[in-house]
Structure formats: C-alpha cells, structure tokens
Amino acid sequence: MPDPASASDKDMNILFIMYDQLRFDYLSCAGHPHLDTPNFDRVAARGVRFTNAYVQSPICGASRMSFYTGRYTSSHGAQWNGFPLRVGEQTLGDHLRRIGMDCWLLGKTHMKADAEGMARLGLSPDSEIGARQAECGFDSWIRDDGLWGEGPDGFYDEKRSPYNEYLKSKGYPSENPWSDFANAGIDENGDIASGWMFKNADKPANIREEDSETPWLTQRAIEFIDQAKGRWCAHVSFIKPHWPYIVPAPYHAMYGANHVPQAVRSDVEREDPQPVYGAYMENKIAQAFQREDVRQKVIPAYMGLIKQCDDQLGVLLDHLEATGRMDSTMIVLTSDHGDYLGDHWLGEKDLFHDPSVKIPMIIYDPRGEADATRGTTCDVLVESIDLAATFVEFAGGRVPDHIIEGRSLLPWLEGRTPEWRDFAISEYDYSATPQAVKLGVEPRDARLFMVFDGRFKLIHAEGGFRPMLFDLQEDPQEFHDLAKGTAHAAEIDRLYGYLAQWGRRLSQRVTRSEDDIKTMRGRSGRKGILPFLVDGSEVPEELTEKIRGTAPKRYVGG
C-alpha cells in the first residue's frame, strides 16, 4: 500500500467545491439529455466520478456539518438548519491544521455557532479559536450564506453580507440589493418581480451577469488562490443552484418548457402512502411543484443556474491551469443534497428518494498514483463523510477513525479495491417542521433513517410509523413501496439488521484512539497500581520492586 505521506510530496492543495442543491443527474457527464456542462465533464475526464454518493442528511445544515466533521448527524448532533454544532466538535480544519495544511472557507456553510457552549467555556468569538469554533473550524476568507431575505420581523440571516456590500460598491441603489436585484427581475409594469415567486422564474435577474452570486464567489476564490501560501484546503461553497430560482441573462433564456422532463412520479405513490411521506406530499412546496406551470418555469431557471455554475467552474479551472496549479491541486465537485423538482409529488429535498439524497461527486487527484483511474466512474457506495477521511489521507495524515466515521476514497482513486461498506446511511430530523406538528409527533420521535445496500432502500420512521422499502434494481424510479405488503419481510429484516449494526457503532469515544488504548494497557502496573495480587509472582519482578525490601522502621508491635 502506498505511504499516505507521498500525497504531500509536491505540497498538494485541495479545492473543495460544493454547489447547493445540485441534483446528481443534472450534468451532461451524468447523462442529462439537454444540459451541457463541459467543465464538470472536464474534471470527470481527469478524475473519478462516483455514481452512488449519498449525503448523511438531505437538508443543508445537517448535511454540511457531516461533510465538515466526517461524522453522521446523530454523532455530531446538528441535525437541522440552525441547530448549533456543539463546541469542541472536531472538523476538517482541526484535522488538517494538525498535519500542516490550512483550511479556508469561501462562501456558504450554514453553520450555527454554539454560542452558549462558547460562553460556558469562556471562548470569545473575536479570538482565533473562537472564530474557528463559529465557522465549522474554517478560517474564513469570506463567508456569505446567500439568503438575505427580509420580512416584517427583520432579516432571515442577521449576519453581515459581503455580497450585499459588494453590490452596493458597484452602485446598485438599495439597502438590500440581493433582494432587489440579484433575486429579482422586472415585470411588465417596471416593478420588482421577486425571485421568491415561481411565476417570475423565467425573467432575467435585474443584475449584470458578472455581478451575480456565482461569478462574484468565483472571483473571490481566484483572489484567495493567488495570494495563498503554504499548503491549503479551500472550501469554495456556492449558493446556487439553490432557490430562489432566478438567473441573469443570458442564462434565463437558454432553456425552455421543451427541456423540462416529465415528472418522475406515479399515482401509485399516493395510494396509502407511508404517513410521513404523505404529509410531505401535502406541504406547500410539494403542492407548488405538482403544478406543471410551476415546473415549466422553475426547471429552465434551475438549468440556467447550473449552466452558469459550469461556466464559472471553467473560469476557475482555466486560472488553475494558467498559473500552473492544476498539477498540485485536488479538485472535488459535489453538492449538499439534491432537489425533487416535482418528482415523487415533492419539491425541495428532505426525504430519501435519489433526486434528494443522492449527490454528484467528482474527484480529480493530480498525483501519478491516480493515473490509472482517470476518466472512469466508480459505483461503490460512497457517503459524504468519506471526503473528510480522503482529505486527511491526501494531506499526508493518518485518518483518526475513532473520530472521523467516513472512509478514505484514495484507494478507489488509485485503482485499488479496499474492503468497503455494505450499506449507506442517511438521517433526517424533521422535528422542527410543520409535518411533525401535523402528524402529532414529539420532537424526539420525528426522525427518519435510510439504509441502502445498493439495491434495496429501507426508510425507517420513529414514532410508530411503518417503514418504506424500494427495490431499485426492479423499480429504479422508486414508485412501489414494498413495505405496504408482507412479501418482502425478509429484506426488511435484513436491512433492519444493518441499521442495528450501524446503531451499535462507537461514535462518542473521540478522546482516545484504538492505538491510544492499546498503548495504555498495562501502564497502571508500571505506575505502581497492583491490585488483586496473591503473592506477587503473577507479574514481572520489576513491577513489585518498589514494594519489596526491608521495612525502614517498625511502628507495630511484635
């Protein structure tokens, strides 16, 4: 096996690019019939495209915390947007800095700091360690979570918006130019046509294309790369193609209703649905995407946003090549979850059908060890937490597998076949949603678990609800819930066995590694703790040396 330290021979860097809400199948290299994404394809042609990659939760915040910690959501605890990542949870920044690689954030994290925990420990958010605790362990080059909506009670996100400040510096005349320009077109009366309204998705955003969000962050990434010293991991995290679904010209007009696929859904899904699924089919976003007029406006805009992402990826790749950095930079392209877009009678994400929980994952490894796999695909079961392990090994470290629960993908990149997992897990905590209220589920029970073995996908629901089961070999569109009957009880039991196996994992013993514990064995004897001896002959003489010999003085009679 190659020495992991060889990964650092040329001072390798990592460019970890995440797109928000990008479906796994909306790339030309993944077979999309209309979208041409030559720059995603360009990276795939130089690396490996993993075709069975799954997130650990199909919701932004929880998914990202798993990417950043390398741990399942029930291990790190930040299971919903706005749930703080507890102070002290180790992240990519902690692991990489320990082996000499800086770790920087550019763009979105959806991180909520554990302010109470920081205060309890006396950590000032203005200190270096406090700032890192508040930013998922990253050093922040520029953070912007991208949703600057404002309502009667104020802004959704009360943090500073560097992007809004940029737009103001460019002369956009508004207190919130993101809302009035980047996220809005103009209607026929000259009024603001907000991107929050699906009816406006076919209008061009009222902004110069070069000032819109994706080009703005691309330029910030180039600025970072040009000044970077030493070894670095840069997490460049784009807000798009996440809603609001509106895109500047010319991307607004590149696709039309003739490019909108028929929704992947069946009436059989609405017949006696599993109760949680049924509740989601009735929510506001699902009802909107059940309308064809909505899909025919939104999906072309979504495709336009992806096309813009691809073009800006090309700008970034060209810069790496022009500056000679392509041969020393691992490039990772991925997403935090997908987007239903009306499939399965749903909108947004949240549940475990492939359009929501499956993600694109493309990795270009510049080292010679990866030459044999360039331009290939790999269909093993990959979890998003595997990236943390991959980055640590690529940077020359040893994966702390008592903390990071993912597995390094370097063997697959190098054409080797390691022992691998039999199933993938994803979790979803819907306790904060209207669906939990509608179903009368207590917050502690509003949890779903997915177990997928590459063919059968089981969804378990706490709270006394029945499971769901799909056979993706016979039913790749996931229409027929086999748990409605009794014919597949054996498969359900087998997958529940996997869930039980996963549930017994050792996830919280993070302060001592396996090697630490092996080294500790027997140390107490050498420190003079010798209980339960009969006459001392049970242990080496050197361990009893300090308790043998003539007594220095007698204090007892006799």
Secondary structure in CASP SS format (residue, H / E / C, confidence):
PFRMAT SS
TARGET T0000
AUTHOR 0000-0000-0000
METHOD secondary structure of the structure
MODEL  1
M C 1.00
P C 1.00
D C 1.00
P H 1.00
A H 1.00
S H 1.00
A H 1.00
S H 1.00
D C 1.00
K C 1.00
D C 1.00
M C 1.00
N E 1.00
I E 1.00
L E 1.00
F E 1.00
I E 1.00
M E 1.00
Y E 1.00
D E 1.00
Q C 1.00
L C 1.00
R C 1.00
F C 1.00
D C 1.00
Y C 1.00
L C 1.00
S H 1.00
C H 1.00
A H 1.00
G C 1.00
H C 1.00
P C 1.00
H C 1.00
L C 1.00
D C 1.00
T C 1.00
P H 1.00
N H 1.00
F H 1.00
D H 1.00
R H 1.00
V H 1.00
A H 1.00
A H 1.00
R H 1.00
G C 1.00
V E 1.00
R E 1.00
F E 1.00
T E 1.00
N E 1.00
A E 1.00
Y E 1.00
V C 1.00
Q C 1.00
S C 1.00
P C 1.00
I C 1.00
C H 1.00
G H 1.00
A H 1.00
S H 1.00
R H 1.00
M H 1.00
S H 1.00
F H 1.00
Y H 1.00
T H 1.00
G C 1.00
R C 1.00
Y C 1.00
T H 1.00
S H 1.00
S H 1.00
H H 1.00
G C 1.00
A C 1.00
Q C 1.00
W C 1.00
N C 1.00
G C 1.00
F C 1.00
P C 1.00
L E 1.00
R C 1.00
V C 1.00
G C 1.00
E C 1.00
Q C 1.00
T C 1.00
L H 1.00
G H 1.00
D H 1.00
H H 1.00
L H 1.00
R H 1.00
R H 1.00
I C 1.00
G C 1.00
M C 1.00
D E 1.00
C E 1.00
W E 1.00
L E 1.00
L E 1.00
G E 1.00
K C 1.00
T C 1.00
H C 1.00
M C 1.00
K C 1.00
A E 1.00
D C 1.00
A H 1.00
E H 1.00
G H 1.00
M H 1.00
A H 1.00
R H 1.00
L C 1.00
G C 1.00
L C 1.00
S C 1.00
P C 1.00
D C 1.00
S C 1.00
E H 1.00
I H 1.00
G H 1.00
A H 1.00
R H 1.00
Q H 1.00
A C 1.00
E C 1.00
C C 1.00
G C 1.00
F C 1.00
D E 1.00
S E 1.00
W E 1.00
I E 1.00
R E 1.00
D C 1.00
D C 1.00
G C 1.00
L C 1.00
W C 1.00
G C 1.00
E E 1.00
G E 1.00
P C 1.00
D C 1.00
G E 1.00
F E 1.00
Y C 1.00
D C 1.00
E C 1.00
K C 1.00
R C 1.00
S C 1.00
P H 1.00
Y H 1.00
N H 1.00
E H 1.00
Y H 1.00
L H 1.00
K H 1.00
S H 1.00
K C 1.00
G C 1.00
Y C 1.00
P C 1.00
S C 1.00
E C 1.00
N C 1.00
P H 1.00
W H 1.00
S H 1.00
D H 1.00
F H 1.00
A H 1.00
N C 1.00
A E 1.00
G E 1.00
I E 1.00
D C 1.00
E C 1.00
N C 1.00
G C 1.00
D C 1.00
I E 1.00
A E 1.00
S E 1.00
G C 1.00
W C 1.00
M C 1.00
F H 1.00
K H 1.00
N H 1.00
A C 1.00
D C 1.00
K C 1.00
P E 1.00
A E 1.00
N C 1.00
I C 1.00
R C 1.00
E H 1.00
E H 1.00
D H 1.00
S C 1.00
E H 1.00
T H 1.00
P H 1.00
W H 1.00
L H 1.00
T H 1.00
Q H 1.00
R H 1.00
A H 1.00
I H 1.00
E H 1.00
F H 1.00
I H 1.00
D H 1.00
Q H 1.00
A C 1.00
K C 1.00
G C 1.00
R C 1.00
W E 1.00
C E 1.00
A E 1.00
H E 1.00
V E 1.00
S E 1.00
F E 1.00
I E 1.00
K E 1.00
P E 1.00
H C 1.00
W C 1.00
P C 1.00
Y C 1.00
I C 1.00
V E 1.00
P E 1.00
A C 1.00
P C 1.00
Y H 1.00
H H 1.00
A H 1.00
M C 1.00
Y C 1.00
G C 1.00
A H 1.00
N H 1.00
H H 1.00
V C 1.00
P C 1.00
Q C 1.00
A C 1.00
V C 1.00
R C 1.00
S C 1.00
D H 1.00
V H 1.00
E H 1.00
R H 1.00
E C 1.00
D C 1.00
P C 1.00
Q C 1.00
P H 1.00
V H 1.00
Y H 1.00
G H 1.00
A H 1.00
Y H 1.00
M H 1.00
E C 1.00
N C 1.00
K H 1.00
I H 1.00
A H 1.00
Q H 1.00
A H 1.00
F H 1.00
Q C 1.00
R C 1.00
E H 1.00
D H 1.00
V H 1.00
R H 1.00
Q H 1.00
K H 1.00
V H 1.00
I H 1.00
P H 1.00
A H 1.00
Y H 1.00
M H 1.00
G H 1.00
L H 1.00
I H 1.00
K H 1.00
Q H 1.00
C H 1.00
D H 1.00
D H 1.00
Q H 1.00
L H 1.00
G H 1.00
V H 1.00
L H 1.00
L H 1.00
D H 1.00
H H 1.00
L H 1.00
E H 1.00
A H 1.00
T C 1.00
G C 1.00
R C 1.00
M H 1.00
D H 1.00
S H 1.00
T E 1.00
M E 1.00
I E 1.00
V E 1.00
L E 1.00
T E 1.00
S E 1.00
D C 1.00
H C 1.00
G C 1.00
D C 1.00
Y C 1.00
L C 1.00
G C 1.00
D H 1.00
H H 1.00
W H 1.00
L C 1.00
G C 1.00
E C 1.00
K C 1.00
D C 1.00
L C 1.00
F C 1.00
H C 1.00
D H 1.00
P H 1.00
S H 1.00
V H 1.00
K E 1.00
I E 1.00
P E 1.00
M E 1.00
I E 1.00
I E 1.00
Y E 1.00
D C 1.00
P C 1.00
R C 1.00
G H 1.00
E H 1.00
A H 1.00
D H 1.00
A H 1.00
T H 1.00
R C 1.00
G C 1.00
T E 1.00
T E 1.00
C E 1.00
D C 1.00
V C 1.00
L C 1.00
V E 1.00
E E 1.00
S C 1.00
I C 1.00
D H 1.00
L H 1.00
A H 1.00
A H 1.00
T H 1.00
F H 1.00
V H 1.00
E H 1.00
F H 1.00
A C 1.00
G C 1.00
G C 1.00
R C 1.00
V C 1.00
P C 1.00
D C 1.00
H C 1.00
I C 1.00
I C 1.00
E C 1.00
G C 1.00
R C 1.00
S C 1.00
L C 1.00
L H 1.00
P H 1.00
W H 1.00
L H 1.00
E C 1.00
G C 1.00
R C 1.00
T C 1.00
P C 1.00
E C 1.00
W C 1.00
R C 1.00
D C 1.00
F C 1.00
A E 1.00
I E 1.00
S E 1.00
E E 1.00
Y E 1.00
D E 1.00
Y C 1.00
S C 1.00
A C 1.00
T C 1.00
P H 1.00
Q H 1.00
A H 1.00
V H 1.00
K H 1.00
L H 1.00
G C 1.00
V C 1.00
E C 1.00
P H 1.00
R H 1.00
D H 1.00
A C 1.00
R E 1.00
L E 1.00
F E 1.00
M E 1.00
V E 1.00
F E 1.00
D C 1.00
G C 1.00
R C 1.00
F E 1.00
K E 1.00
L E 1.00
I E 1.00
H E 1.00
A E 1.00
E C 1.00
G C 1.00
G C 1.00
F C 1.00
R C 1.00
P C 1.00
M E 1.00
L E 1.00
F E 1.00
D E 1.00
L C 1.00
Q C 1.00
E C 1.00
D C 1.00
P C 1.00
Q C 1.00
E C 1.00
F C 1.00
H C 1.00
D C 1.00
L H 1.00
A H 1.00
K H 1.00
G C 1.00
T C 1.00
A C 1.00
H C 1.00
A H 1.00
A H 1.00
E H 1.00
I H 1.00
D H 1.00
R H 1.00
L H 1.00
Y H 1.00
G H 1.00
Y H 1.00
L H 1.00
A H 1.00
Q H 1.00
W H 1.00
G H 1.00
R C 1.00
R C 1.00
L C 1.00
S C 1.00
Q C 1.00
R C 1.00
V C 1.00
T C 1.00
R C 1.00
S C 1.00
E H 1.00
D H 1.00
D H 1.00
I H 1.00
K H 1.00
T H 1.00
M H 1.00
R C 1.00
G C 1.00
R H 1.00
S H 1.00
G H 1.00
R H 1.00
K C 1.00
G C 1.00
I C 1.00
L C 1.00
P C 1.00
F C 1.00
L C 1.00
V C 1.00
D C 1.00
G C 1.00
S C 1.00
E C 1.00
V C 1.00
P C 1.00
E H 1.00
E H 1.00
L H 1.00
T H 1.00
E H 1.00
K H 1.00
I H 1.00
R C 1.00
G C 1.00
T C 1.00
A C 1.00
P C 1.00
K C 1.00
R C 1.00
Y C 1.00
V C 1.00
G C 1.00
G C 1.00
END
